[in-house]
């Protein structure tokens, strides 16, 4: 597993020292080649030294940093934080995830989302993103931009995103990827096609809303690239309304 040196302005290296702290109720989205892609509520998200330390995913399943190292962390507004676990071994439900062989585990977490609107619309713009990791034919990847347009009255939304992969631009179609708003979750039919100059590519997404009034959103993504060979891109993005 390789990783891009290119990021977005809000990404910093190393744990932050302010923002989300302690243990709280909220949402989490994460992705890793070995652990897969998932999002949902957590009864106990714990931050240590500014970075995600563990999350209770329900049913006795706990995601834990183990001996892994936190990097690429942003945690400053007290509502949402994002970063990666890299090197060492994390655990999911007590089973080890060797991040040395699989590559980083990307995560984004946020506090619970009470008082979610039931009318009106909102556009969520990108606060920042983790530096993508990749494998196979992919030799470089970076996040260019992303937004989410939500219609709270109809419980629908559309995801828009653009990446540079191997020097080529990949992006959602003009209509975006359709989503369904279900409580604090944003659900997509996976995978969805992307447009671009590579032969074929698809994206799978998992996301949640966060903060009082649903003022933030978090997303983890997995892009599958098929050209002469095949490759993958992984990452997480945080948004603000």
Buried (B, 14 or more C-beta within 10 A) or exposed (E): BBBBEBBBEEBBEBBBEEBBBEBBEBBBBBBBBBBEBBBBBBEEBBBBEBBBBBBBBEEEEBBBBBEBBBBBBBBBBEBBBBBBBBEBBBBBEEEEBEBEEBBBBBBBBBBBBEEBBEEEEBBBEBBBBBBBBBBBBBEBBBBBBBBBBBBBEEEBBBBBBBBBBBEBBBBBEEEBBEBEBEBBBBBBEEBBEBEBEBEEBBBBBBBBBBBEEBBBBBBBBBBBBBBEEEBBBBBBBBBBB
